[in-house]
């Protein structure tokens, strides 16, 4: 496992846009490399697609796909206390 930016931290906090593309790829890539992954609730989003609307996609990844598999999805206050 590589240090990120020279820091002695092996935890990645992920937020951003396109939950089902960029965020998902980053989460799984970090997990595969052995990093602890944290996703603050409400800190990623996406747009409607041909299969699901944005709200359903968000819930799918944040409530079903990532927790207990690839990442901890916790409230933003808990991110700063962990």
Secondary structure in CASP SS format (residue, H / E / C, confidence):
PFRMAT SS
TARGET T0000
AUTHOR 0000-0000-0000
METHOD secondary structure of the structure
MODEL  1
X C 1.00
X C 1.00
X C 1.00
X C 1.00
X C 1.00
X C 1.00
X C 1.00
X C 1.00
X C 1.00
X C 1.00
X E 1.00
X E 1.00
X E 1.00
X E 1.00
X E 1.00
X E 1.00
X E 1.00
X C 1.00
X H 1.00
X H 1.00
X H 1.00
X H 1.00
X H 1.00
X H 1.00
X H 1.00
X H 1.00
X H 1.00
X H 1.00
X H 1.00
X H 1.00
X H 1.00
X H 1.00
X C 1.00
X C 1.00
X C 1.00
X E 1.00
X E 1.00
X E 1.00
X E 1.00
X E 1.00
X E 1.00
X E 1.00
X E 1.00
X E 1.00
X E 1.00
X C 1.00
X C 1.00
X C 1.00
X C 1.00
X C 1.00
X C 1.00
X C 1.00
X C 1.00
X H 1.00
X H 1.00
X H 1.00
X H 1.00
X H 1.00
X H 1.00
X H 1.00
X H 1.00
X H 1.00
X H 1.00
X H 1.00
X H 1.00
X C 1.00
X E 1.00
X C 1.00
X C 1.00
X C 1.00
X E 1.00
X E 1.00
X E 1.00
X E 1.00
X C 1.00
X H 1.00
X H 1.00
X H 1.00
X H 1.00
X H 1.00
X H 1.00
X C 1.00
END
